[in-house]
Each structure stands twice: as C-alpha cells, then as structure tokens.
Amino acid sequence: MASGVRCSKTSAGGSRPLRRTVAWTSFNKVATIARGTASVAFDCNGEHTRIRQVTASQTTLYITDPATGVSLEKVTGSGGSIQRSIRVQGARHCGGETGSSPLL
C-alpha cells in the first residue's frame, strides 16, 4: 500500500475543512479513506477489481461471473441485514434486491 495522502475539502457552508486521509494501493486504487473515527477500506483481487468494501457498520462483497457478466452485490450490516442486487454489466438491469431493510 502506498503512503497516505491528506486531502482537504471545504464543507458546504465553507466554514471548516473536511480532512480525509486516503491510502492508495500500488496499482493506484483507493485502499482506505478515513476522516476522524470513520473509515472505509477496499479490497481488490489479483486483477485489481474491487471485491470488498468494509465500514464500521457494513461489509459489501462484489462478485462477478466473468462468463456471463452478471454481478452480485451482497451487503451485510452490523445488525445482520442482507441486501442483494443482481445486475448485468452495462446499462440493462436484470435483477432486484432482497433483504429485511435498506442499509444505507
């Protein structure tokens, strides 16, 4: 993982800076983003494709079938809720979502 880079952006009201620390992988993808005590981490496979996103409250897994291009996005929250979306790569949506409640 490459060394972290501090980024700053002014809040919508312009009164205070929003400081974030971003760490990059050796292949130039974001590995982590942190601001204060909140953070999000990303994992990639050997082909540099994102396969997982982790926050304090949820984990998202990204799975794609290379033969069909169908993608599964599985989101598991800290309360155990699961939401799934199945999509075809490109503009056409061919699936839906299941789960007990929205997580976002």
Secondary structure by P-SEA (a helix, b strand, c coil): cccbbbbbbbcccccccbbbbbbbccccccccccccccbbbbbbcccccccccccccbbbbbbbcccccbbbbbbbcccbbbbbbbbccccccccccccccccc
